[in-house]
């Protein structure tokens, strides 16, 4: 989502409910690969696409209500062009197997994990932590993938201020 040349200049990175590899390798990723294939198939028509996205957004928000989510694809038309963009997003997820190009390996990193995440698999979170062993990890219990919690921004700001204060 961030151009590699911009990302490479960062001295700090905050990863929110993130991953380096979305689909875990081997048997562990089989269920998720099948789910992505099924989601892509449901994008063939608008009715099936709306049903799939409704189920997906509920999982994104859980355990909170999907009513708390900001506007998304379900709030507009799901014409062929928009469904094609969603297919591209699914392809990007399926093909994500490492940190993004330009990731500043020397930067400070905060990984914010959703304790009740139903989207990012536990193995994918483990792989991210392994790829960034020096990262600080903040797990928010009882919070889903959408990180619908008042404490998220306060925790991120505290983290930024803590290392900035240490530099002064």
N, C-alpha and C positions, 0 to 999 in steps of 0.2 A: 504494500500500500504506500510505502515511502520509497521514492527513487533511491537507488543504491548510492549515488554520489552524495545525497543529503544524509542518508543513514550513516555512511562511512565517517562523517564529520562529528557525529554525536559523541559527547563525553559521558552521557548517561542514557539508559534506555529502560522504559517501563513496559513490561509485557503483561497485558491484561487477558486472563483466561486464554492463554496462548499455547503454542506448540511449535516445534521445529519440523516434526514429522506428524502429519495428521492421522494417517492410517498406519498403525503399528505394523511392522513386518511380520511375515509368517502367519501361523494359525491365529494369533491374537488379532490380526487385522481382517480376518475373513468376514466376520459379521459386518464390520464397518464398510468394507468394499461392497458387499451385497446391498447394504443400505444406500450407499451413494448411487449404485446402479439403479435401484428401485426409485430413488428420488428423481434421477434423470428421466427415467421412463414416465414418471407421473407428470412431467412437464410437457408431454405431447398435446395435452388439451387444457384449457383454462379451468374447467371444473375440477379435474384431478389435481391440477397444480395448486388450486386454492385449498383443497382438502389437505394435501401434503404440507403446504406452508403453514396452515393452521395448526397441524399437529407439531410441526417443527418449532414454531414460535412458542407454543406451550412448553416444549422441552427446554427451549432456550431460557425461558423465564423461571421455570420451576426451581425452587419451591414457591416463588412469588407468583403473582398473577400476571398473565400475558398482557393484561390491560395496562400495566405499568410501563410496557415497552414503548419506545418512540415510534413514530410512523415508519413503516417498512413496505416491502413489496405488496403485501395484502391491501394496503391502503390506496392502491392505484390500479390501473388496468394491468392485466396479465396477458397482454397481446403477445404475438410471436416474438417480437423484438425483446421484450422484457424476459420472456421465458428463455430465449437464447442467452441473455446475459446470466441468468441463473444457471444454465447448463455450463457456461464458461467458469462460473464460480465453483461448481462441483468438480469440474476438471482440474482447476487449480488446487483444490483441497486434496484430491486423489493424487496429484503429482507433487505435493509438498513433502520433500524428504530431507530437508536440511534447513539450517538458518538461512535467511534471505541473503542475496548478494549484497555485499557492502556492509554486512553486520560488523560493527566495531568491537572486535573481540577484547580490546583493552578497556572498553567502557565499563562503568559501573552499571549493574543490571539489577532491577527489581522484577521478580516474577510474582504477579498477583494471581493466585489460584482461587477458583470458586470451589469451596468445600463440597458442594452438592452439584457439581457440573455434570450434566447429562449429555454434553456435546463432545468435549475433549476427553478422550479415554484416559484412564489413569496411566497406562503405559506410555501414552504420548506425553503426558506431563513428566513422567520419569525420564524419558528420552531428552526432553528439553532441559531438565535440571542437569543431566549428564553432559549435555553439550555446553552448558554454561556453569561449570562447577563453582565458580567464584560468586555467582549470583546470590543475592539475598532472596528468600522465598517468604511470601506472606500468604497464608491460607486463610480465607474468610469462611468460617464454618456457617452452615445453613444458608449459603448464598449460591444461586445458580449461575450458569454460564454468562448471563447478561449482566452479572455483577450489580444487581438492583439493590444496592445497600448504600445508606448515607455515609458509611465509614470509608468507602473506597478512596474518595478524593482526599479526605483528611489523612489517611495512611500514606498515600503517595506524597502529599505535600510534606508530611513529617519526615519521610525518607529523604526527599530532596534537601530539605533544610538541614538534616543531620549531617550529610556529607559536605554540604556547602559550609556549614559552621566549622567543621573539622578542618577545612582548607584555609580558613581565615586565621 
